Amino acid sequence: MSNPPRIDAALMASEGRLRTLIDTLPDLIWLKDPDGLYLACNPAFERFFGAKESQIVGRTDHDFVGDELADFFRDHDREAIAAGGPKCNEEWITLADDGRRVLLQTTKTPIYDAVGRLIGVLGIGHDITERKATEDALRRSEACYRQLFECADGLLSVYDRDGVCRLMNRKVAHLFGGEPEDFVGKRFQSLHDEFGDEYADRVRRAIDTGRTTEYEDEVSFPTGKRWLISRIHCVAGTDGAEPLAQIFSTDVTERRQAEATLQAQLDELRRWHDVVLGREERILALKQEVNTLLAELGRAPRYASTRAEAAQGGLDHD
């Protein structure tokens, strides 16, 4: 028994709307039978093969692309059929109508009729060329930033407001006795016993106030104590991301040690100067006493003017 005219008209209208929707989608859409013969496709797919739907239906991939690519398409059709559900893959294709090379994210799904019999494979290809280029550019940018981060002439690390490490270069990690991945995601307090609330408070203040602060500390690491000059400043978040605190530290341990050594040497020189100066003063005093005694005895002085000696020796005490 045939459907009433009203139902047939509704079905035709529904099919028409569906076809219009499919034809206006920018994605490539196609349907093949179980043997790989095309049953339908939309205008976006026509541009891929450079042929109209009427020229594509009833033919296979081998009629439009090289054997290697055609076999690639057919293998993924079979994988979708074997999986009994959607299968996704990425594939580079060249559009026949304008020669553009695009990357498609393709989803293939087996289609069954009401009794469960396989009708064919529906394919949808979404152009992700621009997204892929953006992702590649982002990866290159991140790799470049990471290289700069690692090659920085200092100790670099980044923390969130809760004191959780987000980034750390190897120079810092090696002071902790490990690699960056050993410490990223950990809080200040768990990095080392002596890293506690004081350091977390510095990070929090830098984020809350937006001001850059500088500290000079002798910091205890598992590998030993180091003198660091650290600048902490807030790094504004992008696209709604929370702000972070970046710490750039310069290791001045060798400089501090050199300064301490120099100071010790200066102190020793000053002590010897005082000793020598005191000895010269005592000698001059003894010579003066001898000359005085000789004068009392009516004899000539034994020593020349002690003041002249002092002047000659650089020890004039007038």
ROGUPA-966794 format. One record per residue (C-alpha): residue number from 1; residue in three letters; chain; x, y, z. Coordinates in steps of 0.2 Angstrom, whole numbers, plus 5000, padded with zeros to 4 digits. Layout:
NUM Ala A X Y Z
...
END
This chain:
1 Met A 5000 5000 5000
2 Ser A 5007 5017 4995
3 Asn A 5009 5031 5007
4 Pro A 4996 5045 5007
5 Pro A 5001 5060 4996
6 Arg A 5002 5071 5011
7 Ile A 5015 5059 5019
8 Asp A 5025 5058 5002
9 Ala A 5025 5077 5001
10 Ala A 5032 5078 5019
11 Leu A 5045 5065 5016
12 Met A 5050 5074 5000
13 Ala A 5051 5091 5009
14 Ser A 5061 5083 5023
15 Glu A 5073 5075 5011
16 Gly A 5075 5092 5002
17 Arg A 5079 5101 5018
18 Leu A 5092 5088 5022
19 Arg A 5100 5089 5005
20 Thr A 5100 5108 5005
21 Leu A 5109 5107 5022
22 Ile A 5122 5094 5016
23 Asp A 5125 5104 5000
24 Thr A 5128 5120 5010
25 Leu A 5140 5113 5022
26 Pro A 5159 5117 5019
27 Asp A 5164 5100 5024
28 Leu A 5167 5086 5011
29 Ile A 5153 5074 5013
30 Trp A 5151 5058 5003
31 Leu A 5143 5040 5004
32 Lys A 5149 5024 4997
33 Asp A 5142 5007 4996
34 Pro A 5150 4992 5004
35 Asp A 5161 4989 4988
36 Gly A 5167 5007 4987
37 Leu A 5156 5014 4974
38 Tyr A 5150 5032 4977
39 Leu A 5132 5034 4980
40 Ala A 5131 5052 4984
41 Cys A 5142 5068 4988
42 Asn A 5140 5086 4991
43 Pro A 5147 5101 4981
44 Ala A 5162 5102 4993
45 Phe A 5167 5085 4988
46 Glu A 5164 5088 4970
47 Arg A 5178 5101 4971
48 Phe A 5190 5088 4977
49 Phe A 5187 5076 4962
50 Gly A 5184 5091 4950
51 Ala A 5168 5082 4944
52 Lys A 5150 5084 4947
53 Glu A 5140 5072 4958
54 Ser A 5132 5064 4943
55 Gln A 5150 5060 4936
56 Ile A 5156 5053 4953
57 Val A 5141 5042 4958
58 Gly A 5144 5023 4953
59 Arg A 5163 5026 4952
60 Thr A 5177 5022 4964
61 Asp A 5192 5032 4971
62 His A 5203 5024 4958
63 Asp A 5194 5033 4944
64 Phe A 5199 5050 4951
65 Val A 5215 5049 4962
66 Gly A 5231 5039 4961
67 Asp A 5231 5020 4966
68 Glu A 5241 5024 4982
69 Leu A 5229 5037 4989
70 Ala A 5214 5027 4983
71 Asp A 5220 5012 4992
72 Phe A 5223 5023 5007
73 Phe A 5204 5029 5007
74 Arg A 5198 5011 5004
75 Asp A 5208 5004 5019
76 His A 5200 5017 5030
77 Asp A 5183 5012 5024
78 Arg A 5186 4994 5028
79 Glu A 5193 4999 5046
80 Ala A 5177 5009 5049
81 Ile A 5166 4994 5043
82 Ala A 5176 4982 5054
83 Ala A 5175 4994 5069
84 Gly A 5156 4995 5067
85 Gly A 5157 5013 5072
86 Pro A 5166 5030 5068
87 Lys A 5184 5030 5064
88 Cys A 5194 5046 5062
89 Asn A 5210 5050 5053
90 Glu A 5220 5064 5045
91 Glu A 5224 5065 5027
92 Trp A 5232 5077 5015
93 Ile A 5222 5079 4999
94 Thr A 5224 5091 4983
95 Leu A 5208 5099 4977
96 Ala A 5206 5096 4959
97 Asp A 5197 5112 4955
98 Asp A 5210 5124 4961
99 Gly A 5225 5114 4966
100 Arg A 5225 5118 4984
101 Arg A 5233 5106 4996
102 Val A 5222 5104 5012
103 Leu A 5223 5093 5027
104 Leu A 5207 5084 5031
105 Gln A 5201 5077 5048
106 Thr A 5190 5063 5041
107 Thr A 5177 5053 5050
108 Lys A 5170 5038 5042
109 Thr A 5155 5029 5049
110 Pro A 5146 5013 5043
111 Ile A 5128 5015 5039
112 Tyr A 5115 5002 5041
113 Asp A 5097 5000 5036
114 Ala A 5082 4996 5048
115 Val A 5086 4977 5048
116 Gly A 5104 4980 5052
117 Arg A 5111 4977 5034
118 Leu A 5126 4987 5029
119 Ile A 5121 5001 5017
120 Gly A 5138 5009 5015
121 Val A 5151 5021 5023
122 Leu A 5147 5039 5026
123 Gly A 5162 5050 5026
124 Ile A 5164 5068 5032
125 Gly A 5180 5078 5029
126 His A 5183 5094 5039
127 Asp A 5197 5105 5033
128 Ile A 5209 5108 5047
129 Thr A 5223 5115 5037
130 Glu A 5223 5132 5045
131 Arg A 5221 5125 5062
132 Lys A 5235 5114 5059
133 Ala A 5246 5128 5053
134 Thr A 5241 5138 5069
135 Glu A 5245 5123 5080
136 Asp A 5262 5121 5071
137 Ala A 5266 5139 5073
138 Leu A 5261 5138 5092
139 Arg A 5272 5123 5094
140 Arg A 5287 5132 5086
141 Ser A 5284 5147 5097
142 Glu A 5283 5137 5112
143 Ala A 5299 5127 5107
144 Cys A 5308 5144 5104
145 Tyr A 5302 5151 5121
146 Arg A 5307 5135 5129
147 Gln A 5325 5136 5121
148 Leu A 5326 5154 5127
149 Phe A 5320 5149 5144
150 Glu A 5333 5136 5145
151 Cys A 5347 5146 5138
152 Ala A 5344 5161 5149
153 Asp A 5359 5167 5159
154 Gly A 5352 5164 5175
155 Leu A 5339 5154 5186
156 Leu A 5321 5155 5179
157 Ser A 5305 5148 5186
158 Val A 5287 5152 5186
159 Tyr A 5274 5150 5200
160 Asp A 5255 5152 5202
161 Arg A 5247 5161 5216
162 Asp A 5247 5145 5227
163 Gly A 5265 5143 5225
164 Val A 5264 5129 5213
165 Cys A 5279 5128 5200
166 Arg A 5273 5130 5182
167 Leu A 5290 5131 5174
168 Met A 5308 5129 5179
169 Asn A 5323 5129 5169
170 Arg A 5337 5116 5171
171 Lys A 5349 5127 5180
172 Val A 5336 5129 5194
173 Ala A 5331 5110 5194
174 His A 5350 5105 5195
175 Leu A 5351 5115 5211
176 Phe A 5337 5105 5218
177 Gly A 5346 5089 5212
178 Gly A 5334 5084 5198
179 Glu A 5326 5089 5181
180 Pro A 5312 5102 5178
181 Glu A 5299 5088 5176
182 Asp A 5303 5082 5194
183 Phe A 5297 5098 5201
184 Val A 5284 5106 5189
185 Gly A 5267 5104 5198
186 Lys A 5274 5105 5215
187 Arg A 5272 5118 5229
188 Phe A 5286 5128 5236
189 Gln A 5285 5119 5252
190 Ser A 5288 5102 5244
191 Leu A 5303 5108 5234
192 His A 5314 5108 5249
193 Asp A 5312 5108 5268
194 Glu A 5318 5126 5269
195 Phe A 5307 5133 5255
196 Gly A 5292 5138 5265
197 Asp A 5279 5151 5268
198 Glu A 5291 5166 5265
199 Tyr A 5295 5161 5247
200 Ala A 5276 5158 5244
201 Asp A 5272 5175 5251
202 Arg A 5284 5184 5240
203 Val A 5276 5176 5225
204 Arg A 5258 5180 5231
205 Arg A 5263 5198 5234
206 Ala A 5271 5200 5217
207 Ile A 5255 5193 5209
208 Asp A 5243 5203 5220
209 Thr A 5252 5220 5218
210 Gly A 5259 5218 5201
211 Arg A 5276 5226 5208
212 Thr A 5293 5219 5204
213 Thr A 5303 5216 5220
214 Glu A 5321 5211 5222
215 Tyr A 5329 5200 5236
216 Glu A 5347 5194 5240
217 Asp A 5347 5178 5250
218 Glu A 5358 5164 5255
219 Val A 5347 5150 5250
220 Ser A 5349 5132 5255
221 Phe A 5347 5119 5241
222 Pro A 5349 5100 5243
223 Thr A 5365 5103 5233
224 Gly A 5372 5116 5245
225 Lys A 5370 5134 5250
226 Arg A 5370 5148 5236
227 Trp A 5369 5167 5237
228 Leu A 5355 5173 5225
229 Ile A 5349 5190 5219
230 Ser A 5331 5187 5214
231 Arg A 5319 5198 5204
232 Ile A 5301 5193 5206
233 His A 5288 5200 5194
234 Cys A 5270 5197 5189
235 Val A 5267 5189 5172
236 Ala A 5250 5194 5166
237 Gly A 5239 5180 5160
238 Thr A 5231 5179 5142
239 Asp A 5214 5174 5137
240 Gly A 5207 5174 5155
241 Ala A 5222 5164 5162
242 Glu A 5227 5168 5179
243 Pro A 5243 5179 5182
244 Leu A 5259 5171 5187
245 Ala A 5275 5176 5195
246 Gln A 5291 5174 5186
247 Ile A 5307 5173 5197
248 Phe A 5324 5177 5188
249 Ser A 5339 5174 5200
250 Thr A 5357 5177 5197
251 Asp A 5369 5166 5207
252 Val A 5382 5177 5215
253 Thr A 5390 5164 5227
254 Glu A 5407 5165 5219
255 Arg A 5406 5184 5219
256 Arg A 5401 5184 5238
257 Gln A 5415 5171 5241
258 Ala A 5428 5182 5232
259 Glu A 5422 5198 5242
260 Ala A 5424 5188 5258
261 Thr A 5441 5182 5253
262 Leu A 5446 5200 5248
263 Gln A 5439 5207 5265
264 Ala A 5449 5194 5274
265 Gln A 5465 5199 5265
266 Leu A 5462 5217 5268
267 Asp A 5459 5214 5287
268 Glu A 5476 5204 5287
269 Leu A 5485 5218 5279
270 Arg A 5478 5231 5291
271 Arg A 5483 5220 5306
272 Trp A 5501 5219 5299
273 His A 5501 5238 5295
274 Asp A 5496 5241 5313
275 Val A 5510 5229 5319
276 Val A 5524 5237 5308
277 Leu A 5518 5255 5312
278 Gly A 5519 5251 5331
279 Arg A 5536 5243 5329
280 Glu A 5543 5258 5320
281 Glu A 5536 5270 5333
282 Arg A 5544 5260 5347
283 Ile A 5561 5261 5338
284 Leu A 5560 5279 5336
285 Ala A 5555 5282 5354
286 Leu A 5571 5271 5360
287 Lys A 5582 5282 5349
288 Gln A 5576 5298 5356
289 Glu A 5579 5291 5373
290 Val A 5597 5286 5369
291 Asn A 5600 5304 5362
292 Thr A 5592 5312 5377
293 Leu A 5603 5302 5389
294 Leu A 5619 5306 5379
295 Ala A 5614 5325 5379
296 Glu A 5613 5324 5398
297 Leu A 5630 5317 5399
298 Gly A 5637 5331 5388
299 Arg A 5640 5319 5373
300 Ala A 5635 5321 5355
301 Pro A 5619 5312 5350
302 Arg A 5622 5294 5342
303 Tyr A 5607 5295 5330
304 Ala A 5602 5308 5317
305 Ser A 5586 5317 5320
306 Thr A 5573 5304 5323
307 Arg A 5560 5316 5315
308 Ala A 5571 5316 5299
309 Glu A 5571 5297 5300
310 Ala A 5552 5297 5302
311 Ala A 5550 5308 5287
312 Gln A 5562 5298 5277
313 Gly A 5553 5282 5282
314 Gly A 5536 5289 5279
315 Leu A 5532 5288 5297
316 Asp A 5531 5307 5302
317 His A 5520 5308 5317
318 Asp A 5519 5327 5319
END
